[in-house]
Amino acid sequence: MPYLFFADDNLQGGWVDASKFLTGAAAIGTVAVPAVLYAAHTITRGALYMEILAVVLMGGSLVAYDQLSEESSAGGFYSAL
């Protein structure tokens, strides 16, 4: 289905673009949804802070993993790309 929206001459490039779009949408959604719920007074400020802290911790762990794997001979997190 994403190929219909991200079609180009190269089939592989369409899937790569679609995966980047979906990853970006998921990353924005993990912060945007709790922010909207907080603005609508559906969740408390503490729940919003916990969600933002979880996103920061997950992002920090991915950055740390990427940095540590680049220093070793493994080739890094993005070596397969």
Residue, then its C-alpha position, 0 to 999 in steps of 0.5 A: m500500500p505505501y508504494l501507491f503513495f511513495a512511488d518512483d522509478n525505483l521500487q526500493g526507494g519507495w519503500v524506504d521513503a514510506s518507512k521514513f514517513l511512518t517512523g517520523a509519524a510514530a516519533i511525533g505521535t509519541v509526544a503529540v498524543p500525550a500533549v493533546l491529552y494534557a491540553a484537553h485535561t484528560i491526563t495529568r501533568g505528571a503523566l505527561y512528564m512521565e511520557i516525555l521522560a520515557v521518550v528522552l530515555m529511549g532516544g538517549s539509549l539509542v544514541a548511546y548504543d549507536q555511539l558505543s557500537e561505532e567505537s567497536s569493530a561491529g560497524g555501527f548501528y547503521s552499517a547495514l544501510 
